[in-house]
Amino acid sequence: MGKLIYGNSGAEMVLDDRPLNHIRVVILAKLRRGESFALSWENDRGHHMMWLHPAIPLFFSFSGKRHPSLNRAWIDALMRTANSPNGLEVVAEPAEPER
């Protein structure tokens, strides 16, 4: 399990390394462009949301020694949610298109 730790409050999102790596790509793309947005997810403790802003420190911690491979279709799906009024939501991984 990996973690996204946000700001000095210690707010954290705990997630398996594979989805966390995909979320990381989308978050960094949005923040690199200076965009603020919401991030929401669900777990056994309920529904959570945090507002991400480029000026707030962000830390990603992965339990594995390597970043999991990336699925471009999943990144695209996550980016679509990130650009929606509800913000970035963790959605299920779609199958990669055949090449």
C-alpha positions as protocol buffer text, in pm:
chain_id: "A"
residue {
  index: 1
  type: MET
  ca { x: 0 y: 0 z: 0 }
}
residue {
  index: 2
  type: GLY
  ca { x: 122 y: 343 z: -92 }
}
residue {
  index: 3
  type: LYS
  ca { x: 30 y: 685 z: 42 }
}
residue {
  index: 4
  type: LEU
  ca { x: -33 y: 1033 z: -85 }
}
residue {
  index: 5
  type: ILE
  ca { x: 37 y: 1278 z: 198 }
}
residue {
  index: 6
  type: TYR
  ca { x: -90 y: 1630 z: 145 }
}
residue {
  index: 7
  type: GLY
  ca { x: 15 y: 1948 z: 319 }
}
residue {
  index: 8
  type: ASN
  ca { x: 121 y: 2008 z: 675 }
}
residue {
  index: 9
  type: SER
  ca { x: -206 y: 1872 z: 813 }
}
residue {
  index: 10
  type: GLY
  ca { x: -91 y: 1519 z: 735 }
}
residue {
  index: 11
  type: ALA
  ca { x: -404 y: 1442 z: 533 }
}
residue {
  index: 12
  type: GLU
  ca { x: -336 y: 1116 z: 357 }
}
residue {
  index: 13
  type: MET
  ca { x: -482 y: 885 z: 99 }
}
residue {
  index: 14
  type: VAL
  ca { x: -385 y: 517 z: 133 }
}
residue {
  index: 15
  type: LEU
  ca { x: -404 y: 321 z: -190 }
}
residue {
  index: 16
  type: ASP
  ca { x: -241 y: 24 z: -363 }
}
residue {
  index: 17
  type: ASP
  ca { x: 74 y: 122 z: -552 }
}
residue {
  index: 18
  type: ARG
  ca { x: -75 y: 60 z: -898 }
}
residue {
  index: 19
  type: PRO
  ca { x: -370 y: 303 z: -873 }
}
residue {
  index: 20
  type: LEU
  ca { x: -153 y: 548 z: -675 }
}
residue {
  index: 21
  type: ASN
  ca { x: 101 y: 558 z: -958 }
}
residue {
  index: 22
  type: HIS
  ca { x: -174 y: 644 z: -1206 }
}
residue {
  index: 23
  type: ILE
  ca { x: -322 y: 908 z: -976 }
}
residue {
  index: 24
  type: ARG
  ca { x: 30 y: 1053 z: -935 }
}
residue {
  index: 25
  type: VAL
  ca { x: 66 y: 1103 z: -1312 }
}
residue {
  index: 26
  type: VAL
  ca { x: -266 y: 1287 z: -1336 }
}
residue {
  index: 27
  type: ILE
  ca { x: -210 y: 1500 z: -1024 }
}
residue {
  index: 28
  type: LEU
  ca { x: 137 y: 1607 z: -1133 }
}
residue {
  index: 29
  type: ALA
  ca { x: 11 y: 1697 z: -1483 }
}
residue {
  index: 30
  type: LYS
  ca { x: -264 y: 1918 z: -1337 }
}
residue {
  index: 31
  type: LEU
  ca { x: -40 y: 2083 z: -1077 }
}
residue {
  index: 32
  type: ARG
  ca { x: 236 y: 2141 z: -1333 }
}
residue {
  index: 33
  type: ARG
  ca { x: -19 y: 2352 z: -1527 }
}
residue {
  index: 34
  type: GLY
  ca { x: -99 y: 2548 z: -1211 }
}
residue {
  index: 35
  type: GLU
  ca { x: -449 y: 2400 z: -1179 }
}
residue {
  index: 36
  type: SER
  ca { x: -628 y: 2345 z: -848 }
}
residue {
  index: 37
  type: PHE
  ca { x: -885 y: 2066 z: -829 }
}
residue {
  index: 38
  type: ALA
  ca { x: -1063 y: 1823 z: -597 }
}
residue {
  index: 39
  type: LEU
  ca { x: -953 y: 1463 z: -539 }
}
residue {
  index: 40
  type: SER
  ca { x: -1207 y: 1218 z: -399 }
}
residue {
  index: 41
  type: TRP
  ca { x: -1200 y: 850 z: -307 }
}
residue {
  index: 42
  type: GLU
  ca { x: -1383 y: 592 z: -98 }
}
residue {
  index: 43
  type: ASN
  ca { x: -1253 y: 333 z: 143 }
}
residue {
  index: 44
  type: ASP
  ca { x: -1384 y: 131 z: 438 }
}
residue {
  index: 45
  type: ARG
  ca { x: -1399 y: 450 z: 649 }
}
residue {
  index: 46
  type: GLY
  ca { x: -1622 y: 640 z: 405 }
}
residue {
  index: 47
  type: HIS
  ca { x: -1598 y: 899 z: 130 }
}
residue {
  index: 48
  type: HIS
  ca { x: -1313 y: 1151 z: 135 }
}
residue {
  index: 49
  type: MET
  ca { x: -1227 y: 1464 z: -60 }
}
residue {
  index: 50
  type: MET
  ca { x: -933 y: 1702 z: -56 }
}
residue {
  index: 51
  type: TRP
  ca { x: -865 y: 2019 z: -253 }
}
residue {
  index: 52
  type: LEU
  ca { x: -529 y: 2008 z: -429 }
}
residue {
  index: 53
  type: HIS
  ca { x: -342 y: 2332 z: -496 }
}
residue {
  index: 54
  type: PRO
  ca { x: 1 y: 2378 z: -659 }
}
residue {
  index: 55
  type: ALA
  ca { x: 137 y: 2569 z: -357 }
}
residue {
  index: 56
  type: ILE
  ca { x: 65 y: 2291 z: -104 }
}
residue {
  index: 57
  type: PRO
  ca { x: 337 y: 2028 z: -43 }
}
residue {
  index: 58
  type: LEU
  ca { x: 257 y: 1681 z: -172 }
}
residue {
  index: 59
  type: PHE
  ca { x: 437 y: 1354 z: -97 }
}
residue {
  index: 60
  type: PHE
  ca { x: 391 y: 1014 z: -262 }
}
residue {
  index: 61
  type: SER
  ca { x: 517 y: 703 z: -84 }
}
residue {
  index: 62
  type: PHE
  ca { x: 512 y: 363 z: -256 }
}
residue {
  index: 63
  type: SER
  ca { x: 553 y: 33 z: -74 }
}
residue {
  index: 64
  type: GLY
  ca { x: 721 y: -138 z: -371 }
}
residue {
  index: 65
  type: LYS
  ca { x: 1070 y: -68 z: -498 }
}
residue {
  index: 66
  type: ARG
  ca { x: 951 y: 13 z: -852 }
}
residue {
  index: 67
  type: HIS
  ca { x: 666 y: 215 z: -997 }
}
residue {
  index: 68
  type: PRO
  ca { x: 400 y: -15 z: -1142 }
}
residue {
  index: 69
  type: SER
  ca { x: 358 y: -2 z: -1519 }
}
residue {
  index: 70
  type: LEU
  ca { x: 119 y: 256 z: -1657 }
}
residue {
  index: 71
  type: ASN
  ca { x: -204 y: 194 z: -1846 }
}
residue {
  index: 72
  type: ARG
  ca { x: -260 y: 490 z: -2082 }
}
residue {
  index: 73
  type: ALA
  ca { x: -635 y: 419 z: -2100 }
}
residue {
  index: 74
  type: TRP
  ca { x: -658 y: 448 z: -1720 }
}
residue {
  index: 75
  type: ILE
  ca { x: -463 y: 774 z: -1717 }
}
residue {
  index: 76
  type: ASP
  ca { x: -700 y: 913 z: -1981 }
}
residue {
  index: 77
  type: ALA
  ca { x: -1006 y: 802 z: -1779 }
}
residue {
  index: 78
  type: LEU
  ca { x: -865 y: 957 z: -1461 }
}
residue {
  index: 79
  type: MET
  ca { x: -778 y: 1280 z: -1644 }
}
residue {
  index: 80
  type: ARG
  ca { x: -1137 y: 1305 z: -1773 }
}
residue {
  index: 81
  type: THR
  ca { x: -1264 y: 1291 z: -1413 }
}
residue {
  index: 82
  type: ALA
  ca { x: -1000 y: 1542 z: -1302 }
}
residue {
  index: 83
  type: ASN
  ca { x: -1126 y: 1788 z: -1565 }
}
residue {
  index: 84
  type: SER
  ca { x: -1490 y: 1742 z: -1459 }
}
residue {
  index: 85
  type: PRO
  ca { x: -1678 y: 1960 z: -1207 }
}
residue {
  index: 86
  type: ASN
  ca { x: -1648 y: 1683 z: -944 }
}
residue {
  index: 87
  type: GLY
  ca { x: -1269 y: 1661 z: -979 }
}
residue {
  index: 88
  type: LEU
  ca { x: -1037 y: 1362 z: -985 }
}
residue {
  index: 89
  type: GLU
  ca { x: -1208 y: 1042 z: -877 }
}
residue {
  index: 90
  type: VAL
  ca { x: -1046 y: 702 z: -847 }
}
residue {
  index: 91
  type: VAL
  ca { x: -1220 y: 497 z: -1117 }
}
residue {
  index: 92
  type: ALA
  ca { x: -1173 y: 130 z: -1204 }
}
residue {
  index: 93
  type: GLU
  ca { x: -890 y: 42 z: -1439 }
}
residue {
  index: 94
  type: PRO
  ca { x: -1015 y: -13 z: -1794 }
}
residue {
  index: 95
  type: ALA
  ca { x: -862 y: -277 z: -2019 }
}
residue {
  index: 96
  type: GLU
  ca { x: -578 y: -150 z: -2233 }
}
residue {
  index: 97
  type: PRO
  ca { x: -667 y: -130 z: -2602 }
}
residue {
  index: 98
  type: GLU
  ca { x: -509 y: -400 z: -2816 }
}
residue {
  index: 99
  type: ARG
  ca { x: -216 y: -287 z: -3027 }
}
